[in-house]
Amino acid sequence: MAHSVQGVIARGKGRPVELTTIIVPDPGPGEALVKVQACGVCHTDLHYREGGINDDFPFLLGHEAAGVVEAVGPDVTNVEPGDFVVLNWRAVCGNCRSCLRGKPHLCFSTHNAKQKMTLADGTQLSPALGIGAFAEKTLVAAGQCTPVNPAAKPEVAGLLGCGVMAGIGASLLTGEVQRGHSVAVFGCGGVGNAAIAGARLAGAATIIGVDLDDRKLEWAKQFGATHTVNASNTEPIAAIRAATNGNGADVCIEAVGHPEVLRQAFYARDLAGTVVQVGVPTPTMTMPDIPMIDFFGRGGALKPSWYGDCLPSRDFPLLVDLHLQGRLPLEDFVSETIGLGDIEEAFHRLQRGEVLRSVVVL
């Protein structure tokens, strides 16, 4: 039996989002029906609305979510009804060449639900990142459901589904930040501050937050930045070198997605240091103009970080447990809780840089 629920869609490029009725099928083989309890308003959803991902409208938005499994289809063994889960957009296949090499976090063939959710008139919806969680219920591949400790609040746990995991993973997994390292994070929004929190969790000795907005730099201090640099009035490369005995940072994390910021991160690192790009660029952006001799002569590594190189089945439960132990302040990322009808205004607040995360609570 199909389920008629309320959900938020984007009908066309740049058009305001719309709260409407959507139809969610019962789960088929390998699928799970999830009652959504909370979903963060992520910049990626705004990219979908603006046509920055693709033009497969209408989109069912929302992907950074937690909820309870309501039903599962045949052959599902990893979750069962009643499980509290964080949804992920990397349901690994286990069979591709990356999975077979023992690197499932780089899976080339991740799973989504095969059945389509629709509008009431039968129009098929494209769920954001294969999830579509700005809805009372959603249909996903069972592998997109990661069970975690139900003691965590949904509005907090759901943030691991995208932005917070991307930032923490950029530090811990992609950047491999170690105890005593110096780390510079360019861009102190939700992802950047998660990278700062990850660097602190790893034991970094010096953590430098860089942004153009003093409000965001104050947030960075709350998450563990030992130094802050307002790049609107201070040259960031020189400031980072000054904070690291003239050397540059061991790890520089670019959380903006802009060529000039990537160039700054490249030159702000120590010799043989690491640059991690976790900020999402637009399709028209190109790599910064860096002489090849500088690329060769500085050594180290330039590493893109997709989803923080996480493996949800391993990392989500661990991070929830660290949060419940008081070692990871996920609640500090929640700027406000809102309803399904408030998402358009939440997008505007996100664009104005007024919030780390607005979270829809159902």
Order of alpha helices (4+ residues) and beta strands (2+ residues): beta-beta-beta-alpha-beta-beta-beta-alpha-beta-beta-beta-beta-alpha-alpha-beta-alpha-beta-alpha-beta-alpha-beta-alpha-beta-alpha-beta-alpha-beta-alpha-beta
